[in-house]
Amino acid sequence: MVSAAAAPYEERVTVVHATDLEVTDLGTVLVLTLAPEDGADRPCTLGERGLTNLRAALTAARDRAEEGHLAAVVLTGTGRTFLAGADLRAIRAARDETEARRLARLGHEVVAAIADLPVPTLAHLNGAALGGGLEMALACDYRTAGHNVRAIGLPETYLGLVPGWGGCTFLPRLVGPEAALEIIIDNPSRNNRLLDAPAALAAGLVDVVLPGPDAAPADAGAHDVAGAGAGEDVLFPRGSVALPRAVLEWLRQAVDGQVPVARRVERPTGPHPADPADDAEWLAAVDRRRDFVHARAAGGAAAPEHALRAVAASRTRSRAESFAVEDEALVHLVVTDALRASLYAFDLLGHRARRPAGRPEGVPAREIRSVGVAGAGLMAGQLALLLARSLRVPVTMRDLDDERARRGLAAVHDEVERQRARGRISDAGAARLRELVRVTTDVADLAGADLVVEAVFEELAVKQRVFAELEGVVGADTVLATNTSALSVSAMAAPLIHPERVVGLHFFNPVAQMPLVEVVRAAQTDDVAYSTAFAVAQACRKTAVAVADAPGFVVNRLLVRLLGEVLGALEDGTTVAEADRALVPMGLPMGPFQLLQLVGPAVAEHVLRTLRHDLGERYPDSPGLARVVREGRSFVTGAGRPTAASPVDPAIGELFGARRVARPLDAAGLLERVRRALAEETALLLDDSVVAGAEDVDVAMVLGAGWPLHNGGLTPYLDRTGTSEAVLGRRFHEPGVASLPQ
């Protein structure tokens, strides 16, 4: 159960290739190209050695510029990346404040060196520019971007950090405080939203978007710079991509004042700050986010609050003073368990998205040329649309009567139109999707499908009848998948002639947005069916977690245990108000009552009863929940889909209290009860080999339940709060894996 400690840190060093180009009517332009030292095809990041290399190159550039030998400096990257930012492994390796401060200050020395060069500077974003990489670009006078760049942003607060190399200082003055805080705080909170080149242009992050170059030949010579500023793109050393001629031409025109370059105000450089944006505008932008960042801090995510303070402080401070505020925020955050948990989860999610654990090795998936969906309801329609769009094959939904079938297809068409109207798909793409998805009432129309996914009512007998009917018409090698969220896949498959081709594909609602799929292996599922399920999940751009066929699998088993403890406390007499605030320190995306309403009280009651039957009395019964369902009551007030902000109806408490005790739990007591229950349930599902390890639990809870990244998922949170050791006598992870090293 205990994870191995993290491997020792070894920096993947970034080097700087310096190339002189003679540009007509401008002079000598020094191009500094960031590249991996080992020549590997991977994004460049900056650790201590990489920063030192860049600082040395900038020092040499400054000396040449002061001697009058340079007209400008261009900073660019290689491959598909300008610069991916600070080396997160270096941050994780920092053991104390001294090491963290050294990295923070070195980054500031480098951006200051860029900003203080005595000649015009330009950053050409040839590819992704993230975090510290974008901050290097912000220190330049100008920024250009290739038209196909898709990832520009400051994701630090998503990871539990702040933009600590000048982002909180430079960005508000470049684009204004409102736009800056949207990039620094709002976008990371929206599942780490990044900007593409056109969006970055609209935000004022870049000055112009230029056509991208063709890749340079692999044997491009180290000095092949013929035609610079004249006709062709300039080739760079060691086979890197070319620098578009248009970059140099735009730089020449910008320096000559031939193209307008919008700026809010100048960057702060001296002992006094440049005039900021209007005070009222600045203060309003900060004030608009105070409640949000306070709420995030109460849930354990301190980074947004630190970032907001740094931006607010930079309004009236010199560059050095503002950099010092960034340093202090960064140092504070680096030496917290929360950051280590966040980086653990971030690395884990990235690795599992690329290489899902549990997929059969060397087993080819079944080719999918057409898909059937049993059902035409809400979930079935979402699945049909996702599969058609992802697999680009015909998808046929089947329901029992014409009216249900008609409504199902109409719902799909409505969603296609919504996506088209929002610009997420083209007119041609929308027409193609409408052609791919059809509906029928005749099960025989699914006969040619290579994959059929059932999405009917969550009742075992109903699903068994559907599979039996399908087996009578589909081919012997057709893969049959169920989208069940909690029922036994083995029990569904048992009556079939070919149970080996039945697999679970549990997508989460809403299907298009939720990134997780639990891939369920039933008792007789063969490798081909299982490999096919993983391939389908990958084609749909979902992260797959391999799970055994056990009640509730992972996400629902743990979420329902959590909700069951809350409902059980209400039956014992805990007030709705106490229960509502009890789980705030967990930082969950919504409270228990909003979640109960989102799931649907009837569905919650059904799953709670099912898991109580299958797993025992640790899943408490709830007469109050039964009354909520029977009387048609709601846990929250207001119409529409429940959100985290939906007010809880205090009157709902009158339906609970069937087992009232003399001293019911307060908020702190209920939080402890929930933590202990989750530690127990996690250990039990690991003991039952529902998943291979604690890492799978964390992937599932982050992606399937919105468990906060700053908690690292579930198991690092239980370790950090001491719950694992209190309940189990052991941790899920060794110190240093998802916490500070000891």
C-alpha angles and dihedrals in degrees: 000000000000115000121229118255119262117271118256113275118256116176120237094219124224116210130195122231112203119208128176118217126187109221120192114248091005110059133217113001117193112214115201110198119195113217140161111267092226094049092241121156097247138108117280118242131179124241125160096288093044091051090048090052091051093046090053092050090050092048090054090047092051091052092051092045092051088052089054096248098119132059098187145346126231122196118199142151141228135253114351095335134076092184128322093208133241118000101257090201089061090052091049090049093056105108101186145010093273093060092043092050092050091056092045094050094044090055090051091049089056097048089046089052089053093047093048098051107126093226131062114283130204132186114207108202100211090169143345114355110189136168111321089011092061090044089058088053092048089059090062124088093235138022129201126180136200113248093241098052108127107177121059121143153091106265096169098114089051087059096043098262137097129237090268103171098070102299095118089047105042104032100062090053093047101048103009128262097277095053091041093054090047088058096040101040114006101048096048089052089055092072091288098302113198132195129241120217097271091048091048089052091050090050092050095245092122130031099217141000113226134190112269122242129244114256115272119245115268091243096051108152123244092242101033098129100131114146097025108167090000116075122320135051112269117251119221134213124281096018098295121153120282125261107238113245086225090069092059092043092050091048091052091051093045092051090048091049092243094127124048116243114194118218132172094209137324121283115265109255113147135054091289127052122246114253105284127217116288109304093233091052092048096047092045092053091051095043092051089065102040097094092046095051092044089054091049091050091051087055092052100265104120099165100083091053092050091048092050091051091050093051091046091049093050090064093082105017135093119250093260092049092047092048088053090056090051090049093053093048092048094047092049093051097043093061095054130101088226092065092048090050090050093050090047090055094043092053091043094052092048093050095046093047089057098038114018113206117239101032109135110258117240095359113128118224122239112265109250113213098154136011135209126204118200104217135026102219128116097289093040092053092050090050093047092052094046093049093046092049095043102038096031092219133121114279122198122197118202127197135166103257141021096252095055090044092050093049091048095053092044090054091052092050091048091054092048089053091049090053091048093048090052091052094245093122131024126244089256091048091051092050090049092052092050088053094049097051118067135160136221143172094213115090089203088072088072092058096105097046119122090202130027120189118196117214104169134128114320097250123115097223092051092051092047090054091049093052092046090052092047093050089059093062111026127079122271092251097046110124113234115204132185125208092205115150098204115355126107112270089194090057090051091051099041098088093049128102090227106032090157092079094057118102137164120246105179108188117183127233124284087039098197094053106035109088100202133089121182105213106206123205111204125204094273103025109136127219095255093056091044094048089048091054091054091048091052091050091049092048088053089053092243128139110241125212117195110229134176121237099269131137111286091355105225114309100042092040091057098036093049090048088054093048091044091058091051092049090045090054090051089053088052091054105267108149122244089241093055092045092048094058097035097089098041092104089060090066094222118174091248138004124264095260095049088049093050090052093045092052090043123249092246093051091045091051092048094050093043091053091046094052092044088055093046103036106026143247096319082088097071122220115239120207087180092059089049089054091049088056095042094049095040093238127160128224091216136041126237133053130275133034111342117249134186088267096053108121116242115239105239090199090068087079091073089073093059136063102085092142099033112178130201095252111027119193122271122215095279092048093049091049089054091047091053094047092051092048092051092049090051094046094046091052091048095051090047090049088051090052092236085148131010098247151341090279090066090052090053095048090049095048095045095047101030102036103024091245105179118266089220088063089054088233120296107308099054088050091053089048093047094051092049091242096121093057093040093054104027104022090236143063127249091226135030115247110274097035098084099354140045114301116251 
